[in-house]
Amino acid sequence: MTRLRWGILATGGIAHAFTSDLIANAFTVQAVGSRREHAARAFAEEFGIPNAHGSYEELVADPEVDIVYVATPHPFHAENARLALEHGKHVLVEKPFALNAAQAESVARLAAERGLLAMEAMWTRYLPHMNRIREIIAAGTLGEIRSVHADHTQDLPEDPAHRLNAPELGGGALLDLGIYPISFTWDVLGAPATIDARATFKDTGVDAGVATVFGYADPAQIATTFSASDTAGPNRAVILGTEARIEIEAVWYTPTSFRVIASDGTVLEDYSSVVNGRGMHFQAAAAERYVAAGMTSSDILPIEQTVQIMATLDDIRGRIGLRYPDEGA
């Protein structure tokens, strides 16, 4: 398989984490772009990247770049992804894929028109333990799935000027943290038929904590999630079936271990894996496979599902009364 040449759009913390994993696992990082040329050059020097660009436009126009990783704040994801697609580049877009479903749909539509891969960087879905969990579920080991629960809670900065606390940057628990467990419920149970949500808020107007309850077409199924940016919790997840359950250890959305436990308490499987780095490179490997196969969507997280998950987040925001300034498509 011919390796793709990656371009990194933006130079913040998540871009550093992703690029570190790419470099550690022998991917080709060809270029980086920033609105500040000195930031792009410093990033390129740090990681040994050949091409440094002082604008996003220069990055996406670079003929030596095949695929762009979009790592800007949430409100700019759709705009930056469209910019890359318009220049013929495949895109891996940081989660949340956009600020709302309308924005996500606009990116998906453009990618389809151009015949390019558009993929959400929900790296958790591509981790080895998540692949194994899907295999266990598909094998029927759990019996009929009755419930899913997952939490994502961290004690994050309270500085009102911080991106996480700024409504104009899509800050708050839901988009930064809640998307992990909500995407996880979609992975296991699919689209919810009913949605309920409750939230607490910070003085800046962003959500501090969000709890959700999802119902499904099968009335025996239910999923619950809780996410918060002002308190640190266990960060574990459970899938409960009629024959067995899966208990995923902390931190469930990163490389970790899990146990499959039968209803009588017998441990059916005790899984652990060794990952080089944080594990963000697995999604990059998947993206490269998809492009090599001529695919324009992920088979683990299809772009259509990404748009639907954004619609679920929109629904939740409507129920808790959360809207971002200047929220357009």
FENQUI-V305405 format. One record per pair of residues at least 4 apart in sequence whose C-alpha atoms are under 8 Angstrom apart, sorted by the first residue. I is the first residue (numbers start at 1). J is the second residue. D is the distance in whole Angstrom. If there is no record, write none. Layout:
BEGIN
I;J;D  I;J;D
END
This chain:
BEGIN
1;289;8  1;292;7  2;292;7  3;27;7  3;28;7  3;288;7  4;27;8  4;28;7  4;65;8  4;66;6  4;67;7  4;288;6  5;27;8  5;28;5  5;29;6  5;30;5  5;64;7  5;65;5  5;66;5  5;67;6  6;28;6  6;29;5  6;30;5  6;31;7  6;65;6  6;66;6  6;67;5  6;68;6  6;69;7  7;29;6  7;30;6  7;31;5  7;32;5  7;33;8  7;59;7  7;60;8  7;65;6  7;66;7  7;67;6  7;68;5  7;69;6  8;15;7  8;19;8  8;29;8  8;31;6  8;32;5  8;33;6  8;68;6  8;69;5  8;70;7  8;71;7  9;15;8  9;32;6  9;33;5  9;34;7  9;56;6  9;59;7  9;68;7  9;69;6  9;70;5  9;71;6  9;72;7  10;15;7  10;32;7  10;33;6  10;34;5  10;35;8  10;40;8  10;56;8  10;70;7  10;71;6  10;72;6  11;15;5  11;16;7  11;32;8  11;33;8  11;34;6  11;39;7  11;40;7  11;43;7  11;71;7  12;16;6  12;71;7  12;72;8  13;17;6  14;18;6  14;71;7  15;19;6  15;71;6  16;20;6  17;21;6  17;278;8  17;280;8  18;22;6  18;280;6  18;281;7  19;23;6  19;29;8  19;47;8  20;24;6  20;47;8  20;277;8  21;25;6  21;276;8  21;277;6  21;278;7  21;279;7  21;280;6  21;281;6  22;26;6  22;27;5  22;28;7  22;29;7  22;280;8  22;281;6  22;284;8  23;27;6  23;28;7  23;29;7  23;47;7  24;276;7  24;277;7  25;276;7  25;281;7  29;49;6  30;49;6  30;50;6  30;51;6  30;64;7  30;65;6  31;44;7  31;49;6  31;50;6  31;51;4  31;52;6  31;53;7  31;59;7  31;65;7  32;40;6  32;43;7  32;44;7  32;49;7  32;51;6  32;52;5  32;53;6  32;59;7  33;37;8  33;40;6  33;52;6  33;53;5  33;54;6  33;55;6  33;56;5  33;58;7  33;59;5  34;39;6  34;40;5  34;53;6  34;54;5  34;55;5  34;56;6  35;39;8  35;54;6  35;55;5  35;56;7  36;40;7  36;54;5  36;55;7  37;41;6  37;52;8  37;53;6  37;54;4  37;55;7  38;42;6  38;54;8  39;43;6  40;44;6  40;52;5  40;53;6  40;54;6  41;45;6  41;52;5  41;53;8  42;46;6  43;47;6  43;49;8  44;48;6  44;49;4  44;50;7  44;51;7  44;52;6  45;49;7  52;59;8  53;58;6  53;59;6  54;58;7  55;59;7  56;60;6  56;80;8  57;61;6  57;83;8  58;62;6  59;65;8  60;65;7  60;68;7  60;83;7  60;84;5  60;87;6  60;89;7  61;87;6  65;89;7  66;89;6  66;90;7  67;89;5  67;90;4  67;91;6  67;92;7  68;84;7  68;89;6  68;90;6  68;91;5  68;92;6  69;91;6  69;92;5  69;93;6  69;94;7  70;77;7  70;80;7  70;81;7  70;91;7  70;92;6  70;93;5  70;94;6  71;77;7  71;93;7  71;94;6  72;76;6  72;77;6  72;94;8  73;77;7  73;169;6  73;170;8  74;95;8  74;96;7  74;97;8  74;98;6  74;99;6  74;169;6  74;170;6  75;98;7  75;99;5  75;168;8  75;169;6  75;170;6  76;80;6  76;98;8  77;81;6  77;93;7  77;94;7  77;97;7  77;98;5  77;99;8  78;82;6  78;97;7  78;98;5  78;99;8  78;103;6  78;104;7  78;106;8  78;107;6  79;83;6  80;84;6  81;85;6  81;91;6  81;93;7  81;107;7  82;86;6  82;107;6  82;110;7  83;87;7  84;88;7  84;89;5  84;90;7  84;91;7  85;89;5  85;90;6  85;91;7  85;110;7  85;111;6  85;114;7  85;116;7  86;114;8  88;114;7  88;116;7  89;116;7  90;116;5  90;117;5  90;118;6  91;116;8  91;117;6  91;118;5  91;119;6  92;118;6  92;119;5  92;120;6  92;121;6  92;287;8  93;97;6  93;118;8  93;119;6  93;120;5  93;121;5  94;120;6  94;121;5  94;122;7  95;120;6  95;121;6  95;122;6  95;175;8  95;176;8  95;179;8  96;120;7  96;175;6  96;176;7  96;179;7  96;310;8  97;104;6  97;120;6  97;121;8  97;306;7  97;310;8  98;103;6  98;104;5  98;310;8  99;103;7  99;104;8  99;170;7  99;310;8  99;327;8  100;104;6  100;310;6  100;311;7  100;313;8  100;314;6  100;329;8  101;105;6  101;307;6  101;308;7  101;309;8  101;310;5  101;311;5  101;314;7  102;106;6  102;329;5  103;107;7  103;328;8  103;329;5  104;108;6  104;306;8  104;307;6  104;310;7  105;109;6  105;307;6  106;110;6  106;329;7  107;111;6  107;118;8  108;112;6  108;118;7  108;303;7  108;304;8  108;307;8  109;113;6  110;114;6  111;115;6  111;116;5  111;117;6  111;118;6  111;296;8  112;116;6  112;117;8  112;296;7  115;296;6  116;296;5  117;287;8  117;290;8  117;291;7  117;295;7  117;296;4  117;297;6  118;296;6  118;297;6  118;303;7  119;287;8  119;297;6  119;298;6  119;301;8  119;302;8  119;303;6  120;301;8  120;303;7  120;306;7  121;283;7  122;126;8  122;180;8  122;283;8  123;127;7  123;279;8  123;280;6  123;281;8  123;282;7  123;283;5  124;130;7  124;180;8  124;253;5  124;254;6  124;280;8  125;130;6  125;131;7  125;184;8  125;300;7  125;301;8  126;130;7  126;131;7  126;282;6  126;283;6  126;286;8  126;300;8  127;131;6  127;254;8  127;255;7  127;279;7  127;282;6  127;283;8  128;132;6  128;255;8  128;273;7  129;133;6  129;255;7  129;256;7  129;257;7  129;258;8  129;271;8  129;272;7  129;273;7  130;134;6  131;135;6  132;136;6  133;137;6  134;138;6  134;188;8  135;139;6  136;140;7  136;141;6  136;142;8  137;141;6  137;142;6  140;144;8  141;243;7  141;244;7  142;240;7  142;241;5  142;242;6  142;243;5  142;244;4  142;245;6  142;262;8  143;241;5  143;242;5  143;243;5  143;244;7  144;241;5  144;242;5  144;243;7  145;221;7  145;239;7  145;240;6  145;241;4  145;242;6  146;220;6  146;221;5  146;222;7  146;239;8  146;240;6  146;241;5  146;242;7  147;221;6  147;222;5  147;223;5  147;224;8  147;239;6  147;240;5  147;241;7  148;185;7  148;188;8  148;222;7  148;223;5  148;224;6  148;237;8  148;238;6  148;239;5  148;240;6  149;181;8  149;185;8  149;223;6  149;224;5  149;225;6  149;237;6  149;238;5  149;239;7  150;181;5  150;184;8  150;224;7  150;225;5  150;226;7  150;235;7  150;236;6  150;237;4  150;238;7  151;178;8  151;181;6  151;225;5  151;226;5  151;227;6  151;233;8  151;234;8  151;235;5  151;236;6  151;237;7  152;177;6  152;178;7  152;180;7  152;181;7  152;226;6  152;227;5  152;228;7  152;233;7  152;235;5  152;236;8  153;177;7  153;226;8  153;227;5  153;228;5  153;229;6  153;230;8  153;231;6  153;232;5  153;233;5  153;234;8  153;235;6  154;228;6  154;229;5  154;230;6  154;231;5  154;232;4  154;233;7  155;228;8  155;229;5  155;230;5  155;231;4  155;232;5  156;229;5  156;230;6  156;231;8  157;162;7  157;164;8  158;162;7  158;165;7  158;230;8  159;165;7  160;165;6  160;166;7  160;204;7  161;165;7  161;166;7  162;166;6  163;169;6  163;170;8  163;171;6  164;169;8  164;170;8  164;171;4  164;172;6  164;173;8  164;176;8  165;171;5  165;172;6  165;202;8  165;204;6  165;205;8  165;206;6  166;170;7  166;171;5  166;172;8  166;204;7  166;205;8  166;206;7  167;171;5  167;172;7  167;204;7  167;205;7  167;206;6  167;324;6  167;325;7  168;324;6  168;325;6  168;326;8  169;324;8  170;175;7  170;324;6  171;175;7  171;176;7  171;206;6  171;207;8  172;176;7  172;206;5  172;207;5  172;208;6  172;229;7  173;177;5  173;178;6  173;206;8  173;207;6  173;208;6  173;209;6  173;210;7  173;227;6  173;228;5  173;229;5  174;178;4  174;179;6  174;207;7  174;209;8  174;210;7  174;227;7  174;228;8  174;313;8  175;179;6  175;313;8  177;181;8  177;227;6  177;228;7  177;229;8  178;182;6  178;210;7  178;225;8  178;226;7  178;227;5  178;228;8  179;183;6  179;313;8  180;184;6  180;253;7  181;185;6  181;225;6  181;226;8  182;186;6  182;225;7  182;309;8  183;187;6  183;309;7  184;188;6  185;189;6  185;190;7  185;223;7  186;190;4  186;191;6  186;192;8  186;309;8  191;216;7  192;214;6  192;215;6  192;216;5  192;217;8  193;214;7  193;215;6  193;216;5  193;217;6  194;214;6  194;215;5  194;216;7  195;212;7  195;213;6  195;214;5  195;215;7  195;315;8  195;316;7  196;212;6  196;213;5  196;214;7  196;316;7  196;319;7  197;210;7  197;211;6  197;212;4  197;213;6  197;316;6  197;319;6  197;320;7  198;210;6  198;211;5  198;212;7  198;319;8  198;320;6  199;207;7  199;208;7  199;209;5  199;210;4  199;211;6  199;320;6  200;207;6  200;208;5  200;209;5  200;210;7  201;205;6  201;206;6  201;207;4  201;208;5  201;209;7  202;206;6  202;207;6  202;208;6  206;322;8  207;322;8  208;228;6  208;229;6  208;230;6  209;226;7  209;227;6  209;228;4  209;229;7  209;230;8  210;226;6  210;227;5  210;228;6  211;224;7  211;225;6  211;226;4  211;227;7  212;224;6  212;225;5  212;226;7  212;316;8  213;222;7  213;223;6  213;224;5  213;225;7  214;222;6  214;223;5  214;224;6  215;219;7  215;221;6  215;222;5  215;223;7  216;220;8  216;221;6  216;222;7  228;232;8  234;250;7  234;251;8  235;249;8  235;250;5  235;251;5  235;252;6  236;247;8  236;248;6  236;249;5  236;250;5  236;251;6  236;252;5  237;247;6  237;248;5  237;249;7  237;252;6  238;245;7  238;246;6  238;247;5  238;248;6  239;245;6  239;246;5  239;247;7  240;244;7  240;245;4  240;246;7  241;245;5  242;263;7  243;262;6  243;263;6  244;260;7  244;261;5  244;262;4  244;263;5  245;260;6  245;261;5  245;262;6  245;263;7  246;258;7  246;259;6  246;260;5  246;261;6  247;258;5  247;259;5  247;260;7  247;261;8  248;252;5  248;256;8  248;257;6  248;258;4  248;259;7  249;256;6  249;257;6  249;258;6  250;256;7  251;255;8  251;256;7  252;256;6  252;257;8  254;278;7  254;279;7  255;273;7  255;274;8  255;275;7  255;278;7  255;279;7  256;272;6  256;273;7  257;270;7  257;271;5  257;272;4  257;273;7  258;270;6  258;271;5  258;272;7  259;267;7  259;268;7  259;269;6  259;270;5  259;271;6  260;267;6  260;268;5  260;269;5  260;270;7  261;265;6  261;266;6  261;267;4  261;268;6  261;269;7  262;266;5  262;267;6  262;268;7  275;279;6  280;284;7  281;285;6  282;286;6  283;287;6  284;288;6  285;289;6  286;290;6  286;298;8  287;291;6  287;298;7  288;292;6  289;293;6  290;294;6  290;295;5  290;296;7  290;297;7  290;298;7  291;295;6  291;296;7  297;301;8  297;302;5  297;303;6  298;302;5  298;303;7  301;305;6  301;306;7  302;306;6  303;307;6  304;308;6  305;309;6  306;310;6  307;311;6  308;312;6  309;313;6  310;314;6  311;315;6  312;316;6  313;317;6  314;318;6  315;319;6  316;320;6  317;321;6  317;322;5  317;323;7  318;322;6  318;323;8  323;327;8
END
